[in-house]
Amino acid sequence: MAKDGKLKYPIIAVNNAETKWDFDNIYGTGQGTVDGILRSTSVLLAGKNFVVAGYGHCGKGVAMRARGMGSHVIVTEVDPIQALKARMEGFEVMQMDDAAKVGDVFVTATGCKEVIVEKHFPLLKEGAVLCNTGHFNVEVDAKALDGLAKSKEEIRANCVRYTLPNGKHVYLLAEGRLVNLSAAEGHPSEVMDLSFSNQVLALLDIVKKHKQMKPDVYEIPAEQDQKIATLKLQSMGIGIDELTPEQKKYLNSYAEGT
Ligand SMILES: NC(=O)c1ccc[n+]([C@@H]2O[C@H](COP(=O)([O-])OP(=O)(O)OC[C@H]3O[C@@H](n4cnc5c(N)ncnc54)[C@H](O)[C@@H]3O)[C@@H](O)[C@H]2O)c1
């Protein structure tokens, strides 16, 4: 909207703060997504092929936690750099058309639409579990699944079993809406405090500076990120080292050593 000149007021991109998306999106979504899957299915994750679509912040958190539960994690991506990062992290990377045939549990975390679609449903293994932890209920095409299935039955809270024309069963969690919010409790406050601190400080900034601000997108200043991380560490009783004046000078000159 900013690019098209359609923004009517200034926006502060809180999501882009390091103390937001490197924590809330990774650790909050990672833990909550696994929690939502377990509450709505009670499946054993150990030994399962766990497919994560999108290896961004949320996808990284989910992949990391799924590996910790003993799953074999498969990543699908559209960005070559993120795909390479996933591979170097030790995850298998493949296209969704192939992952659809081998996955036991699928989590979409792309913010995109039509990630798991009609052509994938007949390929799925018996008992495959589908869910989304990205933006909206458009990552898994639930409408197409509804249209294709012979029947569907809610077998427990947030878990609907679909019977496909080929006789296989597929489970869709939370209607394809964010599984961590719908089937679990969202992020713990111990990580949301970082996001909310960013929002509060951004609001205070708007109060002070709104007269000078244009209808544009503003990033969180680096100092705010640093301040929030410092306060969080203090609240956790963790101290870190400080650069000495000599070290600061050295980092800007690299004049010593070989
Ligand atoms: N569940 C939650 O509580 C929660 C929390 C934070 C963010 N979100 C949402 O999760 C989504 C992802 O957030 P993020 O911070 O990880 O974003 P991100 O931009 O860091 O990551 C998204 C990744 O998905 C990949 N991608 C895009 N389209 C794809 C496709 N069709 N197939 C495979 N990969 C694809 C991108 O290349 C990117 O690497 C956003 O919509 C965000 O709003 C959810």
The ligand as an SDF file (V2000), in Angstrom:
LIG
                    3D

 44 48  0  0  0  0  0  0  0  0999 V2000
    0.9450  -19.1240   14.1300 N   0  0  0  0  0  0  0  0  0  0  0  0
    1.2710  -17.9540   14.6610 C   0  0  0  0  0  0  0  0  0  0  0  0
    0.9700  -17.6450   15.8010 O   0  0  0  0  0  0  0  0  0  0  0  0
    2.0570  -16.9970   13.8370 C   0  0  0  0  0  0  0  0  0  0  0  0
    3.0020  -16.1650   14.4720 C   0  0  0  0  0  0  0  0  0  0  0  0
    3.7390  -15.2810   13.6760 C   0  0  0  0  0  0  0  0  0  0  0  0
    3.5060  -15.2200   12.3120 C   0  0  0  0  0  0  0  0  0  0  0  0
    2.5490  -16.0320   11.7440 N   0  0  0  0  0  0  0  0  0  0  0  0
    2.2780  -16.0130   10.2880 C   0  0  0  0  0  0  0  0  0  0  0  0
    3.0730  -17.0380    9.7010 O   0  0  0  0  0  0  0  0  0  0  0  0
    3.3930  -16.6770    8.3580 C   0  0  0  0  0  0  0  0  0  0  0  0
    4.8880  -16.8190    8.1510 C   0  0  0  0  0  0  0  0  0  0  0  0
    5.5700  -15.8980    9.0100 O   0  0  0  0  0  0  0  0  0  0  0  0
    7.1590  -15.8560    9.0230 P   0  0  0  0  0  0  0  0  0  0  0  0
    7.5680  -14.8430   10.0120 O   0  0  0  0  0  0  0  0  0  0  0  0
    7.6960  -17.2410    9.0970 O   0  0  0  0  0  0  0  0  0  0  0  0
    7.3940  -15.2720    7.5400 O   0  0  0  0  0  0  0  0  0  0  0  0
    8.7190  -15.4260    6.6680 P   0  0  0  0  0  0  0  0  0  0  0  0
    8.5610  -14.4320    5.5600 O   0  0  0  0  0  0  0  0  0  0  0  0
    9.9130  -15.3690    7.5410 O   0  0  0  0  0  0  0  0  0  0  0  0
    8.6240  -16.9290    6.0710 O   0  0  0  0  0  0  0  0  0  0  0  0
    7.7380  -17.3770    5.1050 C   0  0  0  0  0  0  0  0  0  0  0  0
    8.4910  -18.4110    4.2540 C   0  0  0  0  0  0  0  0  0  0  0  0
    7.5510  -19.1040    3.4330 O   0  0  0  0  0  0  0  0  0  0  0  0
    8.1380  -19.2670    2.1470 C   0  0  0  0  0  0  0  0  0  0  0  0
    7.0590  -19.4460    1.1740 N   0  0  0  0  0  0  0  0  0  0  0  0
    6.2380  -18.5100    0.6450 C   0  0  0  0  0  0  0  0  0  0  0  0
    5.3620  -19.0710   -0.1850 N   0  0  0  0  0  0  0  0  0  0  0  0
    5.6210  -20.4000   -0.1920 C   0  0  0  0  0  0  0  0  0  0  0  0
    5.0400  -21.5190   -0.8600 C   0  0  0  0  0  0  0  0  0  0  0  0
    4.0090  -21.3640   -1.6900 N   0  0  0  0  0  0  0  0  0  0  0  0
    5.5690  -22.7540   -0.6230 N   0  0  0  0  0  0  0  0  0  0  0  0
    6.6220  -22.9120    0.2210 C   0  0  0  0  0  0  0  0  0  0  0  0
    7.2040  -21.8820    0.8760 N   0  0  0  0  0  0  0  0  0  0  0  0
    6.7080  -20.6500    0.6810 C   0  0  0  0  0  0  0  0  0  0  0  0
    8.9450  -17.9900    1.9350 C   0  0  0  0  0  0  0  0  0  0  0  0
    9.9380  -18.1780    0.9350 O   0  0  0  0  0  0  0  0  0  0  0  0
    9.5260  -17.7570    3.3150 C   0  0  0  0  0  0  0  0  0  0  0  0
   10.7780  -18.3900    3.4910 O   0  0  0  0  0  0  0  0  0  0  0  0
    2.8890  -15.2470    8.1680 C   0  0  0  0  0  0  0  0  0  0  0  0
    1.6840  -15.2800    7.4570 O   0  0  0  0  0  0  0  0  0  0  0  0
    2.6530  -14.7460    9.5770 C   0  0  0  0  0  0  0  0  0  0  0  0
    1.6030  -13.8040    9.6390 O   0  0  0  0  0  0  0  0  0  0  0  0
    1.8600  -16.9370   12.4750 C   0  0  0  0  0  0  0  0  0  0  0  0
  1  2  1  0
  2  3  2  0
  2  4  1  0
  4  5  1  0
  4 44  2  0
  5  6  2  0
  6  7  1  0
  7  8  2  0
  8  9  1  0
  8 44  1  0
  9 10  1  0
  9 42  1  0
 10 11  1  0
 11 12  1  0
 11 40  1  0
 12 13  1  0
 13 14  1  0
 14 15  2  0
 14 16  1  0
 14 17  1  0
 17 18  1  0
 18 19  2  0
 18 20  1  0
 18 21  1  0
 21 22  1  0
 22 23  1  0
 23 24  1  0
 23 38  1  0
 24 25  1  0
 25 26  1  0
 25 36  1  0
 26 27  1  0
 26 35  1  0
 27 28  2  0
 28 29  1  0
 29 30  1  0
 29 35  2  0
 30 31  1  0
 30 32  2  0
 32 33  1  0
 33 34  2  0
 34 35  1  0
 36 37  1  0
 36 38  1  0
 38 39  1  0
 40 41  1  0
 40 42  1  0
 42 43  1  0
M  CHG  2   8   1  16  -1
M  END
$$$$
